[in-house]
Amino acid sequence: MILTSKIDEIILLLKKEFPGVDPKPSKADPLDILIATMLSQNTTDKTSYLAFRNLKERFKDWDDVMNAPIAKIRNAIRVCGLTNQKSASIKKMLKQMKEKYGKLSLNFIKKMPDEKIYEELLQYNGVGVKTISCVLAFGLGRDVFPVDTHVHRLSNRLGIAKANAPEKTFEQLKDLIPAGKKFLLHTMLIRFGRKVCRSQNPLCGKCRLYDLCEFNEREHYAVRSNIEPKENNFIILEHV
């Protein structure tokens, strides 16, 4: 099967899996999205959302976070884990942005092309390609294909990518996903990765994509798929 045709069929089957779900790229504040995405690394969306809300409620603005003692930032985000690393990265980034831009706002990137935005934001520690892709999609309404751990896992199990890291999966797929479908596929793969194609004990026997899949253990897990999956469809960046 031609790869682009396979991607089209995957999108069609996922639409059947999630009827009525047709998310569109949103336009939230890009700095809010950037920090929320940094908080979401290596934790669940629900706990990172709590950490993000704590920051917004305990500090009047991002300048207040920048000037706060690091211990106060750590305390606000402790629910999401890796608090030492995340609090230090956020505080340092905010200081660098203040020095460079004169104010804590990323609204100026709205007029920049995608590639220039990647170049601009990759200079900050703790900010990678996936994080910037989320800023483009959820902050600027761009039709991009962020690759997190779920998207990376599913893309490689399905055989539409062959990569050992999310960044490489992103590079392989960014120009293959049909225009206008990148954000849709991103959000549906996240939902499907939580509901069915889980990292541990995937429910291959309940998988709509089984016949398209190249996961070499799918037959093994198909016979173990009698457990009803739990719903876990909260995506932090849809709520920022």
Buried (B, 14 or more C-beta within 10 A) or exposed (E): EEEEEBBBBBBEBBBEBBEEEEBEBBBBBBBBBBBBBBBBBEBBBBBBBBBBBBBBEBBEEBEBBBEBEBEEBBBBBBBBBBBEBBBBBBBBBBEBBBEEEEEBEBEEBEEBEBEEBBEBBEEBEBBBBBBBBBBBBBBBBBBBBBBBBBBBBBBBBBBBBEBEEBBBBBBBBBEBBEEEBBBBBBBBBBBBBBBBBBEEEBBBBBBBBBEBBEBEEBEEBBEEBEEEEEEBBEBBBBEB
